[in-house]
Amino acid sequence: MSKYFIQTLNKTGYALSEILDDISKEFVENARNCKLPVLEIGAAYGVVSLKCLRSGSTIIANDIDENHLKVIYEDAKESERKNLILMPCDFEEIKLQENSISSILCARVIHFFDPDKLIRCLNLTYKWLENGGKAYFTVESPYLKNWNHLPLDFKKRREKGDIFAGYVKTSDYINKGEIANNLPEYMHFFDEYNLKEIFEKCGFTIEKSFLFSRPYFPEEVQLDGRESVGLVARKN
Ligand SMILES: C[S@@+](CC[C@H](N)C(=O)[O-])C[C@H]1O[C@@H](n2cnc3c(N)ncnc32)[C@H](O)[C@@H]1O
């Protein structure tokens, strides 16, 4: 297994041990200048949230598993904790006011959502952001070596106009083993086009949407340098 992969406590894949992609780095940079709090959804052990705290941002760290958030609290310095708000709950159970958040990071979480839940969550994301606020998302693409014929099936469904072409039953594609054991029954993958289309449907203006490589993923996962999608979208 990659040294950058840390097993989650709730069978939701692996958290990254460092801030490794441009979307997460941009979120941290942008958070320095935000007047309202920023929000990290599915923060796991808080690599990004802790970096934001250390840069002086006020951050709301969310995760569905409270035990992940306890690690963030323990790792935060006493003096930083006043700027750390923990929200242990499902994405769609987060209670925040309209226009109350400057930016939101959701890294490697929405591949666990079915299409309806995804739309509900993006509508909430839009609602919580202030005007001009930004959503930073990363998610896995279908171009993963250990998912066998997924790229082909994704292409076929896309050609038929299926915007949720990457919503699949895990056992139909992935070989049994350590990675499969840490994943839920259904998974949802995206490319740079359908992710953009889905965000646009929810009212966002897209600043960028692109495929990128994850050279630090385990070799058995890397296919051809298109492992993930990154997206930055704006409210208004
Ligand atoms: C694959 S890990 C990614 C962690 C981290 N964002 C990263 O990029 O390394 C997915 C995380 O999302 C959390 N998660 C999964 N479903 C969630 C949901 N519905 N609401 C909030 N968090 C969720 C999991 O508990 C886990 O910590």
The ligand as a Gaussian input file, in Angstrom:
#p B3LYP/6-31G(d) Opt

LIG

0 1
 C      -11.526000       8.641000       0.915000
 S      -11.618000       9.527000       2.434000
 C      -10.951000      11.098000       1.927000
 C      -10.424000      11.881000       3.077000
 C       -9.764000      13.208000       2.735000
 N      -10.730000      14.167000       2.268000
 C       -8.669000      13.003000       1.699000
 O       -8.806000      13.471000       0.564000
 O       -7.677000      12.369000       2.052000
 C      -13.372000       9.897000       2.597000
 C      -13.760000      10.616000       3.886000
 O      -15.098000      11.129000       3.732000
 C      -15.866000      10.787000       4.872000
 N      -17.264000      10.636000       4.407000
 C      -17.790000       9.636000       3.667000
 N      -19.101000       9.844000       3.443000
 C      -19.402000      11.025000       4.042000
 C      -20.601000      11.776000       4.173000
 N      -21.748000      11.343000       3.650000
 N      -20.557000      12.942000       4.851000
 C      -19.405000      13.383000       5.414000
 N      -18.227000      12.698000       5.343000
 C      -18.233000      11.534000       4.659000
 C      -15.259000       9.502000       5.390000
 O      -15.540000       9.281000       6.753000
 C      -13.768000       9.728000       5.111000
 O      -13.140000      10.379000       6.174000

